């Protein structure tokens, strides 16, 4: 099963996604921000997916994280999650032709379908 790194600054949202991924049978690790996620990607062996919120405070949003992660690990599959698709698209934060996008709220089956791809 895929090894997934989930990143969200909201503890509850991150935990819900984490539990969904576990129930789908994936190996999961979590990070609370982009900098922590990049450190995990730099120091730990294998991840198949990065699953990150788009809007995160702390100097690195999800799109910036996704770009840096893709540079670090070109084969990494990336799914970005956003609670406000229209705003994210208008602000140019989400690149729909580059990364998979999952709108919040999402269901476990939607997540499973994206990962199964």
Secondary structure, 3 states (H helix, E strand, C coil): CCEEEEECCCHHHHHHHHHHHHHCCCEEEEECCHHHHHHHHHHCCCCCEEEEECCCCCCCCHHHHHHHHHHHCCCCEEEEEECCHHHHHHCCCCCCCCCEEEECCCCHHHHHHHHHC
